[in-house]
Amino acid sequence: MQTAKKNLQKCNFCDHTFSKDKSQCPSCKGWNIAPVEREIVNDGVTSLMDTTGEDDSNQEFIQTGPWDSCFGRNLHDDGTFEYGIPKGAVALLGGKNGAGKSTLVMQTCESVIAATKREVVIVSVEEAKKQVRRLAKRLKLEHADQIMISKGDVELDIILHKRKPAMVVVDSLPRLCPNLDDAVEFCKRLKAHVELLNIPAIVINHINKEEEFAGLEALQHEVDATLIFTIYPDEVRQLRSLKNRNGPLAEVLFNMTDTGLVERSPEEDAEEEDDDE
């Protein structure tokens, strides 16, 4: 009889007695799950402001041009802002054919090389090397010899860790990874590598006719910023960010010239508004 009592427990909710082999009381249906009887040395919870063992330095940015506000913004301790291409981040850039994505990327590469004194790598599976070279000549890039071209036939992680470039560009993701699941995994792996090397990455992607990354939520989740480059009938270009983990959303207007993109002045925008009226 004593042994039988040892195998019984009293319900914490209704005082009904039932077997210890069961967790749910047969009378009130309450679950009698006892807490783990051991001392918890560390529950893994820390204060938000406790930076022990962490690198609490500000996000690093490379200033490249008037389009920087769409990529990221850094807040300094004195309250001032700095715009630029954030290191350790992946930006997804979309736009229709002829919008000027390649021009934007090449001008960005030129500025990154000038700022860091290091080469950049372009994985160009969309355009032939000679086409990229022609564009560099038209834009009169001074550091074109520091733009390294890969056709995507060597694993990107091997290239990145061997050359340690200042930035990497992928043109374009659908040509490199036609399958969406592969594209998502590629961006996830790319993010890990650029974080380790502390460099930025720009990935050019296709958009739909509504100029959206519709149906690509999983892909957008793996990148830090998504940007759309739009061309209007009057040849004005607009770059706008749709998502940005490194700053607020922004947009910039450009004129396309023979030697590249030039930010539109407020006077030009005001004149255009007057014409519309």
N, C-alpha and C positions, 0 to 999 in steps of 0.2 A: 504493500500500500504506500509506503514511504517513497519507494522508487517511482511510482506512478505520479505522485504529487510533484516530484522534481522535474518531471517532463511536462508540467503544466505552467501556463503563464496567465496573468490577469490583464485583460484589455485596458489600455491606457485611456480609453474613451468611455466604456460602459461598465467596466469591472467584471465583465463576463470572463470566465475561466475556460481556456482552451489549450490545445497542444502547442508546445514550443516549436514543433516542426512546421507550423504555419505562421504566416505573417499577417494574414487578414482575419479579423475577428468574424466568426460565423454568425454572430448575433447582430452587431451594428455595421458590419462590413468595413470598419475602419482598419487602416494599415498600421500595424505596430512594428515599425522599423526603428530599431534602436540606433543611436549615433555610434560611430566607430569609437571604441573605448581605447584611445591612445592619445598621447600628447602630440599636438601638431606643432612642430618646431618652426616651420615657415610655410605659410599658406600661399606664398607667391604674390601677395598684394602689396604694392608700394605706393607711396605718395606720388602724385603727378609731378611735383617739383623735385623729387629725389632723382638725381642724375648719376648716382654712384655706378661706376663701371660703364657709363654711356658717354658717347661723344655728343655733347650738347652744342657743338658749334653750329653757326648758321648755315643754311643751304648755300652752296657756292654757285655763282652764276657767271656765264661768259657773255659779255656785252658784244652784240654783233650788228645791230641795226635797228631801224624804226619799228620792225615787226616784233621786237623783243617783248613788248607788253602782252602779246598774245601767248607767249610761251611761259612766262613766269615773273614773279615779283618777290623781292626780298625786303623785309623790314629790318632796318638797322636799329641798334639800341637807342640812337638819338632821335628816332622817329621818322627818319628819312627813308625813302624807297629806292631800290635799285632794280632795274629791269634787265633781263637777259635770258639766255638759254640755260636752264638749270642742269647742273651735273648730276649724274646718277638717275636721270629721268628719261622716259621714252615718250616721244610725242608722235601721234598719228596724224598725218597730214593728207587731206583729201581735196579733190577738185576735178573739174572737167578737163578734158584734153584741151591744151592751149591756154589754160588759165594762167600758167606761169609758175607751176610748182618747181620745175627743174631750175628755173632762173632764181627763185627764192632760195632754194637749197644751195646752189652754187655760190650765190652772194654770201650766204651764211657761212659756208665752208671757208671762203676767202677771209672773212672777218675772224673766224675761230683760229685759223692758222696764224694770222697777224697778231692776235692777242696772246696765243699760247706758244708760238714758235715751234709747233709740232704739226705733223701731218694729220690729215683726216682720211678716212676710208669710205668709199662709196661702193656698195654692192649693187652693181648696175645690171640687172637682168631684164630691164625694160628697154634700154637704149644701148646701142653699140658704143664702144669706146670712142670711135671717131666722131660720133654725134656729140658726146659729152665734151670732147676736145674742141669741136667747133663752137659749142656754146661758151666754153671758157675763153676762147679767143675773141668771140663777139663781145663778151662782157669785159674784156681786157683785164682779166684777173692777173695780179702780180705774183700770186703764189700757186699758180696752176700746177707747177712741178711737184708740189707737196700734196696734191690730191691723188690718192692711190685708188685704183680701180680694181675691183674683183668681180668676176662674172658669176659668182655663187657656186663655183665648182669645188671650193674648199670650205670645210666647216667654218662658220663665222667665229665661233669661240676660239679656234686655233689662230685665226688671223688677228683677233683682238688682243689675245694675250701674248702673241709674238711681237706685234708691231706697237701695241699700246698707243693707239692714236688719240688725238684730242677730241674726236667726235666720229660717230659712225652714222652713215645714211644707207637706208635700204630702199631701192627703187626697182620694182615695187613689190609689195607683199603678196598680192594675188598671183603674180608670176612666179615668185619664189615658193609660195605655199598655196596652191590652188584649193586645197581642202581647208575649210574653216577651222576644224579642230586642230589641224597642223599649224595654222596661222596663230591661233590662240596660244598653243604650246610654244611656238617660236617667240612670240612677244614676251611670254613669261620667262623663258630662258634668257632672252636678250636683256630684260630688266635686271636679272640677277648678275649678268656679266658687267653691265654698265655701272651698276651700284658698286661692284667690287673694284672696278677700274676708275670710278668717280669721273665718268665722262657722259655727255649727253648723246642721245640717239634720236634720229628723225626717221620715221617709217612712212613711206608714201603708200597710200591705199586708194582703191577705187570707191566712188560714191554712186548712189542711184540718181535717177533723173531729177528727183526733188532736191538733190544736193544734200543728202543725209547719209549717215552710216547706219541706215535702218536695218534692223535685224541682226546687228553685230554687237549686242550687249556684252557677251562674254569676252569679245576682243577688246572692247572699250574698257572693260574692267581691268585688264592687264596692263594698260598704259596710263601715263600720268596726265596727258593732255590730248584732246582731240581738236583739230583745227580744220576749217574749211576755207579753201581759196576760191573765190568767185570772180568770174569775168563778166562785165556788163557790156551792153552794146556799144557804149562810147569808149570802150577800151580801158575803162577804170577797173582796177582790181581791188577786191576787198578780202582781207584776211581776218577771220574772226575765230575765237575759241569757243567751243561748245562745252568743254569740261576742262578744268585745270586744278590739279592738286597743289600747285605751287604758286597760286595767285588768283586774282579775280578774273572773270571773263572780260575780254577786251576785243576791240576791232580797230583795224587801221586801213586806210585807203591809199592806193598807190596809182601812179601813172607808169605804164610800161614804155620805156624809151629804148633806143638802139643799144644802149649800154647797160640796160637793166632796170630794176624797179626803183622808183623814186617816190618818197612819201608825198602825198598831195598836201599843199599848203591850205590853211584855213581860208585864205582869199579865194582859192580855186573852188572850194566847196561853196563859199558864199555866192560866187558868181553863178555857179550851176543852179543853186536854189533860186536865184533871181530869174534865171532863164526859164525855170520850170513854172514860175508864177506868171 
